[in-house]
Amino acid sequence: MLRLALIVLLALTGLAGAAETTDQLRVLRKVGVLAYRGDEAALMRWQPTFDAVEAELPGIELEVVPLSLDGVRSALSRGEIDYLFTNPGHLYRLVEGTRLFPMVSVRSDREDYPQTGNRFGAVIFVRADNEEIKTLADLKGRRLAAIAPDAFGGFEVGAATLVRNGINPWRDLESVVFLGFPHDGVIEAVVNGTVDAGTVRTGLLEAAVKAGKVEAYQLRILNPLRVPGFEPALSTELMPEWIFSATASVPETERRALAIALLSLDGDHPAAEAGHYGGWTTVPSDAAVRALLRTVDAARPSGETPISAISGFLAVIAGGVPIIIAMLIYWRSRQAMQRSDTALSAPDDVYLTPREREILQLVGNGMTTKEIARDLGISPKTVEFHRSHLMKKYEASNMAELIRKAGGALAA
């Protein structure tokens, strides 16, 4: 009997050791997401998807990292992200200088939502009471608000439509005011009359109306188009939906497994419902994307590169807008971005991911690395990884200093 008990004990010890070894082999992968509606919106929409995928891939932890246009370039150059989820125009620009492997594309169509045929475009709009601008041609000599020079849905798609209608945005408009993410700042600038017109990705005007940020009667669409199978307001041609890609640092076997896991998520999966999408599909052709970007680039002034290196404030001033209006636009744009980050940022503007905030709270409660790992169901190595990042973000030399500097975040 004693011998049997010893055998069972040894077996259990072996299993525990194997489980601990597997847990310690967990790899943290960071998924960069272009956060065109703000960081909080990106996290709320996409983290559930990668939590679901993570459950199908033992040994891998997936963390969503919301990024701006400039942030994506920086993160890729520094090797700070392993995967990237962005629009096809942005991806095409990046592939020119970075090794990226397109894997799958999101399906935007789902029941009870406006149908798009898994495509998107842009809307160009003015205030409904603006009697001086009736058509695209009337935009000549006017001020247009957009996101950034290299924002695909937030500028380039609309710019291509202007060019094809005989309007060069750089030559024929008074100015193009680049306000940066989120798109709400562009809508607000048009409603307030600080610019004459704006352009944003399709679906965002409807979302703003649904959220109570603007009334539908306040805006009017220029060059309204009706395309079979596409229900949102539209002013431009349509482009294929966003693409999920891997960097060269990710092994091919992992890329294949992750693609299969994403493709298996149906539209009725809780993660798809949280993300308001209908599932995933194969990567579409980029022929239409390349043709649109060629049109835009041919119209750009000589020497101008499609890189979003100008802040909203500087771009507004450079566009010739009076300084008071420039400050107003920039301040409101920054307010909108700050509102979207409030729930996930410490009072001293240190950005925290949901996982980092979770671990910071447990550290503040006096828990050890192993206790945190058991409590969250992750490996001690992953906990240490996050603790190290927290120390760097708060510029703390030890745990006591970290807790002191992060007092506001811990109290939140």
Secondary structure, DSSP 4 states (H G I P E B T S, - for coil): -HHHHHHHHHHHHHHHHHHHHHHHT-EEEEEEEE-TT-HHHHHHHHHHHHHHHHHHSTTEEEEEEEE-HHHHHHHHHTT--SEEEE-HHHHHHHHTTS-EEEEEEEE---TTS---SSEE-EEEEEETT-TT--SGGGGTTSEEEES-TT-IIIIIHHHHHHHHTT--HHHHSSEEEE--S-THHHHHHHHTTSSSEEEEETTHHHHHHHTTSS-GGGEEEES---BTTB-S--SS--EE--EEEEETTS-HHHHHHHHHHHHT--TTSHHHHHHT--EEEPPPP-HHHHHHHHHHHHHSPTT--S---S-HHHHHHHTT--HHHHHHHHHHHHHHHHHHHGGGB-TTS-B--HHHHHHHHHHHTT--HHHHHHHHTS-HHHHHHHHHHHHHHTT-SSHHHHHHHTHHHHH-
